[in-house]
């Protein structure tokens, strides 16, 4: 499996090595039991502003305010022990879209100050959170699910920090 990370409206002020991030995510996703079937997988990463995020959040979640990250998966049930035939067929296609992650940079910037981390660290955290939603994790289902997702998120953030040389 090979992952291609496509960036949309990337801000030059963001000092991240997206080629390295793509490699780390590729290694991380190659361990996923269902994704091993895919030959080439695409992940769309969008950086947007408050007005656009508010509009999208209102339309898709009924919440009329901006938020930090939204994910729109293209495949459902990636956490299931067995996949239905349709998804299994999709993963065998030459190219598969995992979905879209939208990160609101103004919210990320505010949160980085609030949590006393760099903007880059906050973006990596939001990217990890969004990716886990694409993989089928959902912290809103239950406290148990929230704990599982948090552990996975901590693991992925730690891996990204290590591979990117972030303390």
Phi, psi and omega in degrees: 000138176233132178259135173245117179268116179259123181263139178233127180055047178293132180269131182295338179290344180277112184266071179233143177270094185291336175294318177292319178300316178301317180295316180297315180294324177300312178298317181297313183287335181293346178272351180286126188301323182275329184285344178301335182288334184283140178275309180228124183240138179250142174231122182263124180242116183248136173250121186228171180263178182300313183300317181293317180295319180299315180298314181292318179297320179295315182294315188265337183236354180071021179247113187273061174202162179288159176218172185283316185211141172229147179234142178231095183288146175264342180237137178258159171062035179290346179267354181296148179296326175226142182268148174288167186301321183298312180292321178300318177296317180300320182289340178272353178295155181300327179225135182228135175263124177284326178141194183240141172240127179248122178245127178271107184298319178299321178291318178299319179297316179295319180292326179297322177291317180299318183267002179056050175230167178286161176300320181298318178297318180295319178297319178296321177297314181293322176299315179298315180300313180297319180298318179296324174297320178297331180274000175105003178278144181211109183289348181274351183288311183197168177295322179298314179296321178299318179294319178297313181295319180298319179296316178296319180296314178301319180297314182290318178298316179300318178296315179298315179301315182298310183291334180264358179071036179259132180275000000 
